[in-house]
Every structure is written in C-alpha cells, then in structure tokens.
Amino acid sequence: MSTIAPEMSADALAGAGCSAHSMQTPAESLTVFTFWRGRVALYAILKALGIGAGDHVIVPGYTCFAVPAAVQFAGAAPIYADIEPATYNVSLGTVQGAFKSNPAASVKAILIQHTFGIPADTEPLVRWARERGIYTIEDCAHAWGTRYRTCSGEWMDVGALGDAAFYSSQWTKPVSTGVGGWARINCPEIRDAVRRFQEENCEAPARSEVIVLAAQLAARGALSHPRLTRTVKAAYQALYSRGIVAGTSSVEELHGRMPAGYAKRMSHLQEWLLHRKLRDDSIVTHRRRLKTIYDRELGNAGLGVLQIPEYAEPVLLRYPVRVRMKDDVLREAGKRGFEIGDWYAAPVDHPKDVSLDAFDYRRGMCPEGERAALETINLPMNRTTSERAARKMAAFLAKATR
C-alpha cells in the first residue's frame, strides 16, 4: 500500500480517488484501488460483497450495458429501476418500486448512478438500504468533481455516502487515462476483500497492451481537434474491429460474455497520468463555464435548460437536452461536424446486433428510461470544446428543433 502524496488534499482524494494500486488516508480511513477499467472496479466490489449466484442487484434502467454485464459476470442478476426524468437517475421511489415488483428476489445491493455528472438523491436511498441490510454502490463514472449536499447541509463529494463507489478514467471521461478506473471503499468490512481480489485475482496488463495504450494516448492528443472527431472515430473503430487498438469493451463483452483477462490492474503509466490529471483544477473550471454558456444560450433559444436539484453541485460529463426527432437532429449534427452525443440510445445502451435480453432487460420495464433514450442528446463538455463552439451548437439546436 502506498501513501498519499502530501500535496494532495484529503478532500481532493475523497472526491476522485488516486492510488498506486491502493492507498489510505488516516483522517478518513479512505481506501482506493485502481483497475484497468472502471467496470472491473465494480466487478471487484461485487465480488468483495460476496454477491453471486441467486443474488440480485438493482441497477438503473438508463445505463451502459457494462453495468448489468458486471453484475452478470459476478453470477448475479440485475433488476432494473426506472429513472426520474429531471435527473436521469434512480430515486428512492423508483428503487422501492423495483424492490416491491420483485418480492422473491434476494436483493444484495443497489447501484446508484450519477448520470451525466448529475448526482442522484443518494442519502435517502442509502438510509433505506441500510435499514434492510442492502449494500449501496455509487456509480461515479460520469461524476468526477460533483458534490452532494446532505440533509444536515454538509457538502460531500459523490462516492462518499454509499458503502463503495467506482469511477472511470476511460477516453471520454473528464480525467482520462485512456482506459482505467478505480474503486473507493467506504465500508471497512469489505476493504480487505477488495484488496485480496485485486492482488490475487487481477493480472497485470501485458507490456504490449501498455505500449499500444501509450501510442493511442499520444495519437489522441495530436488528433483531438473537434473537426477531426468523425474521421478519428471512424479510423479508431476500424482499428478496434481488427484488434489493433485498446478498446473500451471487448467483442465478447459487447455480446454479454465475460472475456478472458477481464479482471486486470492498472498499469503504472495509467496511475502516473491519474495522479497528474487529478491535480488539474482547470478541468472543473472549464466544464462549469461551458454549463453556464449552454444554460444561457439554450434558455435564450427557448429550449429546455437542465434543472439542477438544490442538493447538487455537478461537474457535468455531458450536457443532456431533450429534443423531438432525435435521429434527425443527430444526423444533421454529424453533417455539420458537431460533437453531439447519443448517450444512451436504449435504456441499457448496447450494440445494435445484440438483444436486450442478453442483459435481462425487457421492453416496458423502465418507461422513463426508454423515453429518455428516445429523446435525449448530449452536448460536449471536454477541454477541446471552446466557448465559441458551445454557442454554435446551441444555435444549431435552436434551428434544428423548430
């Protein structure tokens, strides 16, 4: 176990997590473990909790397939809870609904996702779960830097309230190491189990994998101009389909099968990048500035402005907007070179050639999640998105949705 660099504050570490495999702060007894991908951090938490065959985990009905897949890889089954339309997140009410609709299920954990960086109303959920002996896992893959205000008025970083949390440093995330992620463990009972899983069940990445990742990181930095986004994406997908580059998901995983080498630790290269980038406050400043611009420009255009709950101080990963004729808007945006996203295209976002049945989801389970998938696009918040580009995208949406 390594020690925290003295220049990093406890608050900064609590919100993001940063380690060379694991580290602990005496002040908060906070332990963090790093992994090759964020979903592996979730898998490690599930295994540490002893979740397996015959168990169930409540997950959001508006998420990436990698979340229920990790639950299935652990041997358990997902139960889907619908989302609140304003926050895109589960709530106490939607989780209670899923719980009551599955009275025979052995629910061992609830996954609380902070979608797009908007925090779910976490405290009531955690309290309700603990009264029933159910663990809570916060999905902070979108939410680095986001804060949550408790009922007592205290501001806390997301990931601090649940029994455990996991984060992602994948390509599209604010703090990126190409691929990567980490687990924050707040429950003392499972820290040793997560440590053992990481040390005994996770392999180190091969040297060739690290070299390929390093080359991709260098190329990404050189080709990150927004005008090159479509070209670079097409080239990346072509290389990924041939197994030449390190992708976010393996082909097996995309089809609901656990790939060989799924459980893997972070490389030293990723850890070095993570340490360095977590200290960069300009990431948060830029994203908050872009949110202010989108709020103003979309409001002036008469479009829906994201309403943030009083308990939330988000750092957005993407800025969600609901539109009519979503496919037409995305098609026209692509022609104009705008980096407008389609997260999520389904309540469980999945490859088009794979059935939702592979992830135990059936149509009609989560009406609000399905409606959000039909209506929601999202605007970029990354460092390469300038304030001028943000204004142009808002102006485009104003015309495209008339």
C-alpha positions as CSV (number, residue, x, y, z in Angstrom):
1,M,0.0,0.0,0.0
2,S,1.4,3.4,-0.9
3,T,1.0,6.7,0.8
4,I,-0.8,9.8,-0.4
5,A,1.4,12.5,-1.9
6,P,1.5,15.3,0.7
7,E,0.5,17.9,-1.9
8,M,-2.9,16.2,-2.5
9,S,-5.6,17.3,0.0
10,A,-7.8,14.7,1.7
11,D,-10.9,16.4,0.1
12,A,-9.5,16.0,-3.4
13,L,-8.7,12.4,-2.9
14,A,-12.1,11.7,-1.4
15,G,-13.8,13.1,-4.4
16,A,-11.8,11.4,-7.1
17,G,-9.6,8.7,-5.6
18,C,-6.0,8.3,-6.6
19,S,-3.6,5.5,-5.9
20,A,-0.8,3.3,-6.9
21,H,-2.9,0.1,-6.6
22,S,-4.2,1.2,-3.1
23,M,-3.8,4.0,-0.6
24,Q,-5.4,5.0,2.6
25,T,-5.9,8.3,4.4
26,P,-5.7,8.1,8.2
27,A,-8.0,11.0,8.5
28,E,-10.9,9.4,6.7
29,S,-9.9,5.7,6.5
30,L,-10.5,6.0,2.8
31,T,-9.2,3.2,0.6
32,V,-8.9,3.3,-3.1
33,F,-7.9,0.6,-5.6
34,T,-7.1,1.1,-9.3
35,F,-8.1,-1.2,-12.2
36,W,-7.6,-1.5,-16.0
37,R,-11.2,-0.4,-16.4
38,G,-13.9,1.2,-14.3
39,R,-16.3,-1.7,-14.8
40,V,-13.6,-4.0,-13.3
41,A,-13.7,-1.8,-10.2
42,L,-17.5,-2.5,-10.0
43,Y,-16.9,-6.2,-10.5
44,A,-14.3,-6.2,-7.7
45,I,-16.8,-4.5,-5.4
46,L,-19.5,-7.1,-6.2
47,K,-17.1,-10.0,-5.6
48,A,-15.9,-8.5,-2.3
49,L,-19.5,-8.2,-1.2
50,G,-19.9,-11.9,-1.8
51,I,-22.6,-11.3,-4.5
52,G,-23.1,-14.3,-6.7
53,A,-25.5,-16.9,-8.0
54,G,-29.1,-16.4,-6.8
55,D,-28.5,-12.8,-5.8
56,H,-29.9,-9.7,-7.4
57,V,-28.6,-6.1,-7.8
58,I,-30.9,-3.2,-8.5
59,V,-29.4,-1.1,-11.4
60,P,-30.7,1.9,-13.3
61,G,-32.9,1.4,-16.4
62,Y,-30.8,4.1,-18.2
63,T,-27.2,3.0,-18.2
64,C,-24.4,1.4,-20.2
65,F,-24.5,-2.4,-20.8
66,A,-21.2,-2.7,-19.0
67,V,-23.0,-2.2,-15.6
68,P,-25.5,-5.1,-15.8
69,A,-22.8,-7.2,-17.5
70,A,-20.5,-6.8,-14.5
71,V,-23.4,-8.0,-12.3
72,Q,-24.0,-11.0,-14.5
73,F,-20.2,-11.8,-14.6
74,A,-20.3,-11.9,-10.8
75,G,-23.1,-14.6,-11.2
76,A,-26.0,-12.4,-10.0
77,A,-28.9,-10.9,-11.9
78,P,-29.9,-7.3,-12.5
79,I,-33.2,-5.8,-11.5
80,Y,-34.0,-2.6,-13.3
81,A,-35.3,0.5,-11.5
82,D,-36.7,3.4,-13.6
83,I,-35.3,6.9,-13.5
84,E,-36.6,10.3,-12.6
85,P,-37.0,12.3,-15.9
86,A,-35.4,15.5,-14.4
87,T,-32.2,13.9,-13.2
88,Y,-31.9,10.8,-15.3
89,N,-31.2,8.9,-12.1
90,V,-32.9,6.4,-9.9
91,S,-34.6,7.7,-6.8
92,L,-35.9,6.2,-3.5
93,G,-39.3,5.9,-5.1
94,T,-38.1,4.1,-8.3
95,V,-35.9,1.8,-6.3
96,Q,-38.8,1.0,-3.9
97,G,-41.0,0.3,-7.0
98,A,-38.4,-2.2,-8.4
99,F,-38.0,-3.8,-5.0
100,K,-41.7,-4.3,-4.5
101,S,-42.2,-5.6,-8.0
102,N,-39.7,-8.4,-7.3
103,P,-40.7,-9.7,-3.9
104,A,-39.0,-13.1,-4.3
105,A,-35.6,-11.6,-5.3
106,S,-32.7,-11.7,-3.0
107,V,-31.5,-8.1,-3.4
108,K,-28.0,-7.7,-2.1
109,A,-27.0,-4.3,-3.5
110,I,-28.4,-1.1,-5.2
111,L,-26.3,0.7,-7.8
112,I,-26.8,4.5,-7.6
113,Q,-25.7,6.1,-10.9
114,H,-24.9,9.8,-11.1
115,T,-25.8,10.2,-14.8
116,F,-24.0,12.8,-16.9
117,G,-22.5,14.1,-13.6
118,I,-25.9,15.0,-12.0
119,P,-25.9,13.4,-8.6
120,A,-28.8,11.1,-7.6
121,D,-30.6,11.9,-4.4
122,T,-28.4,9.5,-2.6
123,E,-28.8,10.0,1.2
124,P,-32.5,8.7,1.4
125,L,-31.5,5.7,-0.7
126,V,-28.5,4.8,1.4
127,R,-30.6,5.1,4.6
128,W,-33.4,3.0,3.2
129,A,-31.0,0.3,2.0
130,R,-29.1,0.1,5.3
131,E,-32.3,-0.4,7.2
132,R,-32.8,-3.6,5.1
133,G,-29.2,-4.8,5.1
134,I,-28.7,-3.9,1.5
135,Y,-25.4,-2.5,0.2
136,T,-25.2,0.6,-1.8
137,I,-22.6,1.2,-4.7
138,E,-22.3,4.6,-6.2
139,D,-21.6,4.7,-10.0
140,C,-19.4,7.8,-10.2
141,A,-18.1,7.1,-13.8
142,H,-19.7,10.3,-15.0
143,A,-19.3,12.4,-11.9
144,W,-15.7,13.3,-11.1
145,G,-15.8,16.6,-9.2
146,T,-19.5,16.6,-8.4
147,R,-20.7,17.4,-4.9
148,Y,-23.9,16.4,-3.0
149,R,-25.4,18.3,0.0
150,T,-26.7,16.1,2.8
151,C,-29.8,16.8,4.9
152,S,-27.6,18.3,7.5
153,G,-26.3,20.8,5.0
154,E,-22.8,19.3,4.6
155,W,-21.4,19.2,1.1
156,M,-19.8,15.9,0.2
157,D,-18.1,14.5,-2.9
158,V,-20.2,11.9,-4.7
159,G,-19.0,8.5,-3.8
160,A,-18.7,9.3,-0.1
161,L,-22.2,8.2,1.1
162,G,-22.5,4.6,-0.3
163,D,-20.7,1.6,1.0
164,A,-18.5,1.7,-2.1
165,A,-18.1,3.7,-5.3
166,F,-16.4,3.2,-8.6
167,Y,-15.0,5.8,-11.1
168,S,-13.9,5.7,-14.7
169,S,-10.9,7.3,-16.4
170,Q,-11.9,6.0,-19.9
171,W,-11.4,8.0,-23.1
172,T,-14.5,10.2,-22.8
173,K,-14.2,11.0,-19.1
174,P,-13.0,14.3,-17.6
175,V,-9.9,12.6,-16.1
176,S,-8.7,10.2,-18.7
177,T,-6.0,7.6,-18.7
178,G,-7.3,6.1,-22.0
179,V,-8.9,3.2,-20.2
180,G,-9.0,2.8,-16.5
181,G,-10.9,3.2,-13.3
182,W,-10.8,2.9,-9.5
183,A,-12.9,1.8,-6.6
184,R,-13.4,3.8,-3.4
185,I,-14.3,1.6,-0.4
186,N,-16.1,3.3,2.5
187,C,-17.3,0.1,4.2
188,P,-14.4,-1.3,6.4
189,E,-15.9,-4.8,6.2
190,I,-15.0,-5.2,2.6
191,R,-11.7,-3.4,2.2
192,D,-9.6,-6.5,2.8
193,A,-11.7,-8.5,0.4
194,V,-11.2,-5.9,-2.4
195,R,-7.5,-5.8,-1.7
196,R,-7.3,-9.6,-1.9
197,F,-9.3,-9.6,-5.1
198,Q,-7.0,-7.0,-6.7
199,E,-3.8,-8.8,-5.6
200,E,-4.9,-12.4,-6.2
201,N,-7.5,-12.3,-9.0
202,C,-6.4,-9.4,-11.2
203,E,-3.5,-9.8,-13.6
204,A,-1.1,-7.0,-14.6
205,P,-1.6,-5.7,-18.1
206,A,0.8,-7.1,-20.6
207,R,3.7,-4.9,-21.7
208,S,2.3,-4.9,-25.3
209,E,-1.0,-3.6,-24.0
210,V,0.6,-0.7,-22.2
211,I,2.7,0.2,-25.3
212,V,-0.4,0.2,-27.5
213,L,-2.3,2.3,-24.9
214,A,0.6,4.8,-24.7
215,A,0.6,5.1,-28.5
216,Q,-3.1,5.7,-28.6
217,L,-2.8,8.4,-25.9
218,A,-0.2,10.2,-27.9
219,A,-2.2,10.0,-31.1
220,R,-5.3,11.2,-29.3
221,G,-3.5,14.3,-28.1
222,A,-2.3,15.1,-31.6
223,L,-5.7,14.4,-33.3
224,S,-8.1,15.9,-30.7
225,H,-9.4,18.9,-32.7
226,P,-13.2,18.8,-32.9
227,R,-13.2,19.0,-36.7
228,L,-11.3,15.7,-36.8
229,T,-13.7,13.9,-34.5
230,R,-15.7,11.9,-37.1
231,T,-12.6,11.0,-39.1
232,V,-10.7,9.9,-36.0
233,K,-13.7,7.9,-34.6
234,A,-14.1,6.1,-37.9
235,A,-10.4,5.2,-38.0
236,Y,-10.5,4.1,-34.4
237,Q,-13.5,1.8,-35.0
238,A,-11.8,0.2,-38.0
239,L,-8.6,-0.5,-36.0
240,Y,-10.6,-1.7,-33.0
241,S,-12.6,-4.2,-35.1
242,R,-9.3,-5.7,-36.1
243,G,-8.0,-5.9,-32.6
244,I,-5.2,-3.4,-33.2
245,V,-6.1,-0.8,-30.5
246,A,-7.2,-1.0,-26.9
247,G,-10.9,-0.5,-26.9
248,T,-13.3,0.3,-24.1
249,S,-15.1,-3.0,-24.5
250,S,-14.0,-6.4,-25.9
251,V,-16.1,-8.1,-28.5
252,E,-17.1,-10.8,-26.1
253,E,-18.3,-8.3,-23.5
254,L,-20.3,-6.5,-26.1
255,H,-22.3,-9.7,-26.6
256,G,-22.8,-10.3,-22.8
257,R,-19.9,-12.8,-22.4
258,M,-17.1,-12.3,-19.8
259,P,-13.8,-12.0,-21.7
260,A,-10.6,-13.6,-20.7
261,G,-8.4,-11.2,-18.8
262,Y,-11.4,-9.1,-17.7
263,A,-10.0,-8.7,-14.2
264,K,-6.9,-6.6,-14.6
265,R,-5.0,-4.0,-12.6
266,M,-4.0,-0.5,-13.8
267,S,-0.6,0.0,-15.3
268,H,2.0,2.3,-13.8
269,L,1.5,4.6,-16.9
270,Q,-2.2,5.0,-16.1
271,E,-1.5,5.6,-12.5
272,W,1.0,8.3,-13.3
273,L,-1.5,10.0,-15.6
274,L,-4.2,9.7,-13.0
275,H,-2.1,11.4,-10.3
276,R,-1.1,14.2,-12.7
277,K,-4.6,14.9,-14.0
278,L,-6.4,14.8,-10.7
279,R,-4.4,17.9,-9.7
280,D,-5.6,19.9,-12.7
281,D,-8.4,22.2,-11.4
282,S,-8.9,23.7,-14.9
283,I,-10.9,20.7,-15.9
284,V,-13.6,21.6,-13.4
285,T,-13.5,25.3,-14.2
286,H,-13.9,24.7,-17.9
287,R,-16.8,22.4,-17.5
288,R,-18.6,24.7,-15.2
289,R,-18.1,27.6,-17.6
290,L,-19.5,25.5,-20.5
291,K,-22.5,24.7,-18.5
292,T,-23.2,28.4,-17.9
293,I,-22.9,29.0,-21.6
294,Y,-25.3,26.2,-22.5
295,D,-27.8,27.3,-19.9
296,R,-27.8,30.8,-21.2
297,E,-27.9,30.0,-24.9
298,L,-30.4,27.2,-24.7
299,G,-32.6,29.3,-22.5
300,N,-32.5,32.2,-24.9
301,A,-33.4,29.9,-27.7
302,G,-36.4,28.6,-25.8
303,L,-35.0,25.1,-25.4
304,G,-35.0,23.0,-22.3
305,V,-32.4,24.1,-19.8
306,L,-31.0,21.5,-17.4
307,Q,-32.6,21.9,-14.0
308,I,-30.2,21.1,-11.2
309,P,-31.7,19.9,-7.8
310,E,-30.9,22.1,-4.8
311,Y,-28.9,19.3,-3.2
312,A,-26.5,19.1,-6.2
313,E,-23.3,20.9,-7.3
314,P,-22.5,19.0,-10.5
315,V,-19.5,18.9,-12.8
316,L,-21.1,17.6,-15.9
317,L,-19.6,15.0,-18.1
318,R,-22.1,15.9,-20.9
319,Y,-25.0,18.4,-21.0
320,P,-28.3,16.5,-21.7
321,V,-31.0,18.1,-23.8
322,R,-34.4,16.5,-24.8
323,V,-35.4,17.0,-28.4
324,R,-38.0,16.0,-30.9
325,M,-36.9,13.8,-33.8
326,K,-33.7,12.8,-32.1
327,D,-32.3,10.8,-35.0
328,D,-32.8,13.7,-37.5
329,V,-31.1,16.1,-35.1
330,L,-28.1,13.7,-34.7
331,R,-27.9,13.1,-38.4
332,E,-27.8,16.8,-39.2
333,A,-25.3,17.5,-36.4
334,G,-23.0,14.9,-37.9
335,K,-23.1,16.5,-41.3
336,R,-22.1,19.8,-39.7
337,G,-19.3,18.3,-37.7
338,F,-20.9,18.9,-34.3
339,E,-19.8,16.6,-31.5
340,I,-23.3,15.9,-30.2
341,G,-23.7,12.6,-28.4
342,D,-26.3,9.8,-28.2
343,W,-25.9,8.5,-24.7
344,Y,-28.0,6.4,-24.2
345,A,-29.7,5.1,-27.3
346,A,-31.6,2.5,-25.2
347,P,-32.4,2.1,-21.5
348,V,-29.5,-0.4,-21.5
349,D,-27.2,1.0,-24.1
350,H,-25.9,-1.9,-26.1
351,P,-24.6,-3.0,-29.5
352,K,-27.3,-2.9,-32.2
353,D,-26.7,-6.5,-33.1
354,V,-27.2,-7.7,-29.6
355,S,-30.6,-8.2,-28.0
356,L,-31.5,-6.5,-24.7
357,D,-32.4,-10.0,-23.5
358,A,-28.7,-10.7,-23.1
359,F,-28.7,-8.2,-20.2
360,D,-32.1,-9.3,-18.7
361,Y,-33.9,-6.2,-19.9
362,R,-37.4,-6.4,-21.4
363,R,-39.2,-3.5,-23.1
364,G,-41.6,-1.7,-20.8
365,M,-39.6,-2.3,-17.6
366,C,-38.5,1.3,-17.3
367,P,-40.8,3.7,-19.2
368,E,-38.9,6.9,-18.3
369,G,-35.6,5.3,-19.2
370,E,-37.0,4.3,-22.5
371,R,-38.4,7.8,-23.1
372,A,-35.1,9.4,-22.2
373,A,-33.4,7.1,-24.7
374,L,-35.7,8.3,-27.5
375,E,-35.5,12.0,-26.6
376,T,-32.1,12.8,-25.1
377,I,-29.0,14.0,-26.9
378,N,-26.0,15.4,-25.1
379,L,-23.5,18.3,-25.7
380,P,-19.8,18.0,-25.1
381,M,-18.1,19.5,-22.1
382,N,-14.5,18.4,-22.8
383,R,-11.4,20.6,-22.9
384,T,-11.4,20.8,-26.7
385,T,-14.9,22.3,-26.7
386,S,-14.4,26.0,-26.9
387,E,-16.9,28.6,-25.6
388,R,-17.5,29.6,-29.2
389,A,-18.2,26.0,-30.2
390,A,-20.7,25.7,-27.4
391,R,-22.6,28.8,-28.6
392,K,-22.6,27.4,-32.1
393,M,-24.0,24.1,-31.0
394,A,-26.8,25.8,-29.0
395,A,-27.7,27.9,-32.1
396,F,-27.7,24.8,-34.2
397,L,-30.2,23.1,-31.8
398,A,-32.4,26.1,-31.8
399,K,-32.8,25.9,-35.6
400,A,-32.8,22.1,-35.9
401,T,-35.7,21.7,-33.3
402,R,-38.1,24.3,-34.6
